[in-house]
């Protein structure tokens, strides 16, 4: 198949692209604006492939989107391009509305025009796959799980913008007949993760001898999903998922934030011991994020039953691999820090 991946230079997008080039015969076009979180070096392992191509463009640019669709002629659009950092959405929600909602509208509208002109057989086989987040469902109590039928209850500007984009995708499916798929995933982690997110942030700050900030009391719970497992799930959904369906993708690995941080510290103590003390000595508790959701957890039984997908990497295996990767690939993340991002705290403003 020919697969157009928006946001393919981002964390999850690049993992999907690497998987498709390395493990399938599909052809891939990456469509990416290369914002601060788009890192072309994440695609270097597959950049030499004759089945890989790249165009730098904005999903809000209708002409650029239309041109890419008609030139590449995809069988699948895997739509991952999004602003994704909750803390940044608190400080500046406007970009999240523009990219996540307006950009998704542009993608849908241009894709619809392209799809309508396809021959009937190609039209029936086509898929628009929108990749979203479990954060659209809001916050859970101590028990229970998000399922595909959980009512939406977004709490941050980021999750609200993703909820809006999910609704747009389903509306284009219902109203115009576009063959759409939606997936909502739990927190991803793994190699090539942009340094602003919790796990790479903690690894890098630990190595630099800096304080390790933990929001509130560290009790907030996330369900962690290794990014390569997520890429497998996305492939399964757009290859064999039923149009109009939603699939939740989770790692079945609930951890409190403080557990994640102390686990990273223990692995670093083993793999790169400090001259004095332990990495956990650097942990510092900071004022909680405004509106911080307490717990997310995914019920992934539908994708397991319908598409035979299950996570293959446990959190213990995945976090070990991730820490080792950051230790072995300092040049990748140091270039990002040097060029455009320091690990300062974001999202402290209660008003956007």
Secondary structure, DSSP 8 states (H G I E B T S, - for coil): -EEEEETTTSHHHHHHHHHHHHHS--EEEEEE---TT--GGGGGGGTT-TTEEEEE--TT-HHHHHHHHHHH--SEEEE------HHHHHH-HHHHIIIIIIHHHHHHHHHHHHHHTS-HHHHHH-EEEEEEEGGGG----SS--B-TT------SHHHHHHHHHHHHHHHHHHHH---EEEEEE-EEESTT--TTSHHHHHHHHHHTT--EEEETTS--EEEEEEHHHHHHHHHHHHHH--TT-EEEE--S-EEEHHHHHHHHHHHHHHHS--SSS-GGGGEEEE---TT---B--B--HHHHHHH-----S-HHHHHHHHHHHHHH-HHHHHHHHHHT---------S--
